[in-house]
Amino acid sequence: MTSALPAAVFFDAYGTLIHFPADPSPFAYMADAVRRAGVDLPRERLDAALNAEMRYFKAHFAGVRTAEDFERLKLDDARVYVDELGDTGPVRLDVAHMAAELHEAFATRVLPDSLPAIDAVQAAGVRVGVLSNYSYLLPLVLDGLGLADRLDPVVFSAAVGAEKPDRRIFETAAAAVDAKPADCVLIGDDLQNDVAGGRGCGMPVVWIARDGATAPPGVATARDLAEAARMALAPGWRMLSLTEPGRSGRDA
């Protein structure tokens, strides 16, 4: 018997549930942080140090598995930043303090419409999970944001060994709730990774376009997560973004 509701609604992580605020930029934030610590350096030198820090983080974050690993990386990362700044005069920058400032500069935030959408899906008796291209940092990030206990399962590419739009990660997510891809819904913000990936394995998808972008033909589109959650739970959810071009997923 076909269920009237999906077995689970999966949310993409970055850009859908969570994001990095653009204002202030990490470069502006860290320039101000160094000034607050009593050090006055040219902006070019500050930006070069932050670029070096980002290269170091990018080269090492894949090795993080635990909270202890993450804390160690943050300290190592801050040492790179402080070393790259070079001579700071009479003021010696504290590595632990700079680690905290760097963490804040790149802090991930929960988007305002995320929690109400999660609540709406769970109130309907439907499981809520995450399906994301992300490193092993994802569970730590979600835990730090207070989301870990509200999302199950959390399926991410580093653990699966495949990234969206590869069908294997969609199939892994569906299997985690004892279902097929066609019995679940994904809400995501990327037309290639989320929409095309979902179509490739038969998983219904709602594309979230908060900026009001026009959807390609046949792509079910929501302007916020409240609308996306309603679409995922509405009759006709099985046809979301699986309709033929020219027919709106809203009408399916």
C-alpha positions as CSV (number, residue, x, y, z in Angstrom):
1,M,0.0,0.0,0.0
2,T,1.3,3.4,-0.9
3,S,1.9,5.8,2.0
4,A,0.1,9.1,2.0
5,L,3.3,10.7,3.5
6,P,7.0,10.3,2.7
7,A,9.0,7.9,4.8
8,A,11.4,10.8,5.5
9,V,12.1,14.4,4.5
10,F,15.8,15.1,4.0
11,F,17.3,18.5,4.1
12,D,20.5,19.6,2.4
13,A,22.8,21.2,5.0
14,Y,24.8,24.2,3.8
15,G,22.7,26.7,2.0
16,T,19.4,25.0,3.0
17,L,19.4,24.6,6.8
18,I,22.7,26.3,7.7
19,H,24.9,29.0,6.2
20,F,28.0,31.2,6.7
21,P,26.9,34.8,7.1
22,A,28.5,37.1,4.5
23,D,28.4,40.2,6.7
24,P,30.9,40.9,8.1
25,S,33.2,38.9,5.9
26,P,35.8,36.7,7.6
27,F,38.5,39.1,6.4
28,A,36.8,42.1,7.9
29,Y,36.0,40.2,11.1
30,M,39.6,39.1,11.6
31,A,41.1,42.5,10.8
32,D,38.9,43.9,13.5
33,A,39.7,41.1,15.9
34,V,43.4,41.7,15.6
35,R,42.9,45.4,16.2
36,R,40.8,44.6,19.3
37,A,43.7,42.6,20.6
38,G,45.9,45.7,20.4
39,V,47.8,45.0,17.1
40,D,47.8,47.4,14.2
41,L,48.9,45.8,10.9
42,P,48.3,46.6,7.2
43,R,45.2,45.0,5.8
44,E,47.2,43.3,3.1
45,R,49.2,41.5,5.8
46,L,46.1,40.5,7.7
47,D,44.4,39.2,4.6
48,A,47.5,37.2,3.5
49,A,47.6,35.5,6.9
50,L,43.9,34.6,6.7
51,N,44.4,33.2,3.2
52,A,47.3,31.0,4.6
53,E,45.0,29.9,7.5
54,M,42.2,28.9,5.1
55,R,44.7,26.9,2.9
56,Y,45.8,25.1,6.0
57,F,42.3,24.3,7.2
58,K,41.3,23.1,3.8
59,A,44.2,20.8,3.7
60,H,43.5,19.2,7.1
61,F,39.8,19.3,7.9
62,A,39.1,16.0,6.2
63,G,41.0,14.3,9.0
64,V,38.7,15.5,11.7
65,R,36.5,12.7,13.2
66,T,35.9,13.8,16.8
67,A,35.3,16.9,18.8
68,E,38.9,16.6,20.1
69,D,40.2,16.4,16.6
70,F,38.3,19.6,15.8
71,E,39.6,21.5,18.8
72,R,43.2,20.4,17.9
73,L,42.7,21.6,14.3
74,K,41.4,25.0,15.5
75,L,44.5,25.5,17.6
76,D,46.9,24.4,14.9
77,D,45.0,26.6,12.5
78,A,45.3,29.6,14.8
79,R,49.1,29.0,15.1
80,V,49.4,29.2,11.3
81,Y,47.5,32.5,11.3
82,V,49.6,34.0,14.1
83,D,52.8,32.8,12.6
84,E,51.8,34.3,9.2
85,L,51.1,37.6,10.7
86,G,54.8,37.8,11.7
87,D,56.1,40.5,14.0
88,T,53.2,42.1,16.0
89,G,55.4,44.5,18.0
90,P,55.1,44.6,21.8
91,V,51.7,42.7,21.8
92,R,52.0,38.9,21.5
93,L,48.8,37.4,20.1
94,D,47.4,34.5,22.2
95,V,46.8,31.4,20.0
96,A,43.8,30.2,22.0
97,H,42.2,33.6,21.7
98,M,42.8,33.8,18.0
99,A,41.4,30.3,17.6
100,A,38.2,31.5,19.2
101,E,38.1,34.6,17.0
102,L,38.7,32.5,13.8
103,H,35.9,30.1,14.8
104,E,33.6,33.0,15.2
105,A,34.7,34.6,11.9
106,F,33.7,31.4,10.1
107,A,30.8,30.4,12.4
108,T,28.0,28.5,10.8
109,R,24.5,29.8,11.6
110,V,21.0,28.2,11.5
111,L,18.9,29.8,8.9
112,P,15.8,31.5,10.4
113,D,13.2,29.3,8.6
114,S,15.0,26.0,9.4
115,L,13.6,25.1,12.9
116,P,9.9,25.8,12.0
117,A,10.2,23.6,8.9
118,I,11.8,20.8,10.9
119,D,9.0,21.1,13.5
120,A,6.3,21.1,10.8
121,V,7.6,17.8,9.3
122,Q,8.1,16.1,12.6
123,A,4.6,17.2,13.7
124,A,3.2,15.3,10.7
125,G,4.9,12.2,12.1
126,V,7.6,12.1,9.3
127,R,11.3,11.5,10.0
128,V,13.6,14.4,9.3
129,G,17.2,13.8,8.2
130,V,20.1,15.5,6.5
131,L,21.5,14.5,3.1
132,S,24.6,16.6,2.4
133,N,27.9,16.8,0.6
134,Y,30.0,17.5,3.7
135,S,33.1,16.3,5.6
136,Y,33.1,14.5,9.0
137,L,32.7,18.0,10.5
138,L,29.0,17.9,9.8
139,P,27.9,16.0,12.9
140,L,30.0,18.3,15.0
141,V,28.6,21.4,13.4
142,L,25.0,20.2,13.8
143,D,25.7,19.4,17.5
144,G,27.2,22.8,18.1
145,L,24.1,24.4,16.6
146,G,21.7,22.3,18.7
147,L,20.4,20.4,15.7
148,A,21.9,17.0,16.2
149,D,19.1,15.6,18.4
150,R,16.5,16.8,15.9
151,L,17.9,15.2,12.7
152,D,18.1,11.5,12.1
153,P,19.6,10.1,10.0
154,V,22.5,12.5,9.1
155,V,23.9,11.2,5.8
156,F,27.0,13.0,4.4
157,S,29.3,12.3,1.5
158,A,32.6,11.8,3.5
159,A,31.0,8.9,5.4
160,V,29.3,7.4,2.3
161,G,32.2,7.8,-0.1
162,A,30.0,9.4,-2.7
163,E,28.8,13.0,-3.3
164,K,25.5,14.2,-4.7
165,P,24.5,13.9,-7.5
166,D,25.8,10.3,-7.3
167,R,22.8,8.1,-6.8
168,R,24.7,6.1,-4.1
169,I,24.3,8.8,-1.5
170,F,20.6,9.1,-2.2
171,E,20.2,5.3,-1.9
172,T,22.1,5.3,1.3
173,A,19.9,7.9,2.8
174,A,16.7,6.1,1.8
175,A,18.1,2.8,3.2
176,A,18.8,4.5,6.5
177,V,15.0,4.9,7.0
178,D,14.2,1.5,5.5
179,A,12.8,3.0,2.3
180,K,13.4,3.5,-1.3
181,P,14.5,6.9,-2.8
182,A,11.0,7.3,-4.3
183,D,9.5,7.1,-0.8
184,C,11.5,10.1,0.5
185,V,11.7,13.8,-0.3
186,L,14.8,16.0,-0.4
187,I,14.8,19.7,0.1
188,G,17.9,21.4,-1.3
189,D,19.3,24.6,-2.9
190,D,21.4,23.1,-5.7
191,L,19.9,22.3,-9.1
192,Q,22.7,19.9,-10.0
193,N,23.5,18.1,-6.8
194,D,20.0,18.1,-5.3
195,V,17.5,18.3,-8.1
196,A,19.3,16.4,-10.9
197,G,20.7,14.0,-8.3
198,G,17.2,13.3,-6.9
199,R,15.8,12.9,-10.4
200,G,18.6,10.4,-11.3
201,C,17.5,8.0,-8.6
202,G,13.8,8.8,-8.4
203,M,13.8,10.8,-5.2
204,P,11.3,13.7,-5.2
205,V,12.9,17.1,-4.6
206,V,11.9,20.6,-3.7
207,W,14.3,23.2,-4.8
208,I,14.7,26.1,-2.3
209,A,15.2,29.4,-4.0
210,R,15.2,32.1,-1.3
211,D,16.5,34.7,-3.7
212,G,13.5,34.3,-6.0
213,A,15.4,32.7,-8.8
214,T,13.3,31.3,-11.6
215,A,13.2,27.5,-11.7
216,P,13.8,25.4,-14.8
217,P,10.6,23.8,-16.2
218,G,9.3,20.9,-14.1
219,V,11.3,21.8,-10.9
220,A,9.2,22.1,-7.8
221,T,10.3,25.4,-6.2
222,A,9.8,27.0,-2.8
223,R,10.8,30.4,-1.6
224,D,11.4,29.4,2.0
225,L,11.5,26.2,4.0
226,A,8.0,26.6,5.4
227,E,6.7,26.4,1.8
228,A,9.1,23.6,1.0
229,A,7.9,21.6,4.0
230,R,4.2,22.0,3.0
231,M,5.0,20.8,-0.5
232,A,6.9,17.8,0.9
233,L,3.8,16.8,2.9
234,A,1.1,17.7,0.4
235,P,-0.8,15.2,-1.8
236,G,1.2,14.7,-5.0
237,W,4.6,14.9,-3.2
238,R,5.8,11.8,-5.1
239,M,5.9,13.9,-8.3
240,L,8.0,16.8,-7.0
241,S,10.6,17.7,-9.6
242,L,9.8,14.4,-11.4
243,T,7.2,15.9,-13.6
244,E,7.8,16.4,-17.3
245,P,9.2,19.8,-18.5
246,G,6.6,22.5,-18.6
247,R,4.4,21.1,-15.8
248,S,4.9,22.6,-12.4
249,G,5.7,20.4,-9.5
250,R,3.2,22.5,-7.5
251,D,0.4,21.2,-9.7
252,A,1.4,17.5,-9.5
